[in-house]
Amino acid sequence: MPRKAKMVDGSTGGGDRSGSSHKKTLVKDTLLPDMQKGEAPQVEQTIEDTNALNKKVDQALIGYARFDILANKSKLRFGDWNTRPLVPSQVKMLLNSFLVDAVSRFNYSYGIPLVVNPSTLMEGTYSMKGDGSGSHHEAKKAELLPELKLKDGLPSDFKLAAAGGQHRLYALAEWYDIKRKQLDEWKWEEVSVLSEDAGTISEDVIDDLNKRIKPNVKTLEGVLACGGQWLVVLYDKSV
């Protein structure tokens, strides 16, 4: 004998033998689930944590300065606040960028953060005037910022804790060496022409001296005059 087809509610085709009918009640229509009030709109916890951290960083801000990171390379210590290791491929990528697009040494976006004890800094060698990104400082061109100096009498092994910029430092060092060699080559050409007999030298050589050699010497001397100066952002380590 064939089986009877089931109905939607799971009963057989003959229905409830007791003659009563049963209407399904869904759990969502009862008071069984906990009833909670809708939460007010809120940002994710990670965003709140980031905002709190940014506020603390802003409170720790001391100011800005120019700092010769090449001349003071031995005074910089990395790893305290940023454990990212030195990656040679990253250095090479930055070096290529410096050679192609020039060095943005005074760009606030690329400033190197230094976490310091303010008592180790010479007064008047940094400024609270930044690029206007905060409500408490006025816009100021980075190249016009004072050059950071450390106080005399600090221990010989004194270090400034850098919270970033290690790759920029190493890329800048390689870039500087390349530009220094280029300048030496152009100067050698200049000296060679100037050492020629003025009575026999051709006009083309003199023209090349004035239009190609000397302009390149002047440009490279100007670029290298900045040395290893870079924009640094100073933060109070005690905050």
Secondary structure as GFF3:
##gff-version 3
##sequence-region A 1 239
A	DSSP	three_ten_helix	27	29	.	.	.	ID=ss1
A	DSSP	alpha_helix	45	60	.	.	.	ID=ss2
A	DSSP	beta_strand	61	68	.	.	.	ID=ss3
A	DSSP	three_ten_helix	73	75	.	.	.	ID=ss4
A	DSSP	beta_strand	76	78	.	.	.	ID=ss5
A	DSSP	alpha_helix	88	101	.	.	.	ID=ss6
A	DSSP	three_ten_helix	108	110	.	.	.	ID=ss7
A	DSSP	beta_strand	112	116	.	.	.	ID=ss8
A	DSSP	three_ten_helix	118	120	.	.	.	ID=ss9
A	DSSP	three_ten_helix	142	144	.	.	.	ID=ss10
A	DSSP	beta_strand	160	162	.	.	.	ID=ss11
A	DSSP	alpha_helix	166	194	.	.	.	ID=ss12
A	DSSP	alpha_helix	203	208	.	.	.	ID=ss13
A	DSSP	pi_helix	209	213	.	.	.	ID=ss14
A	DSSP	alpha_helix	214	224	.	.	.	ID=ss15
A	DSSP	beta_strand	229	236	.	.	.	ID=ss16
###
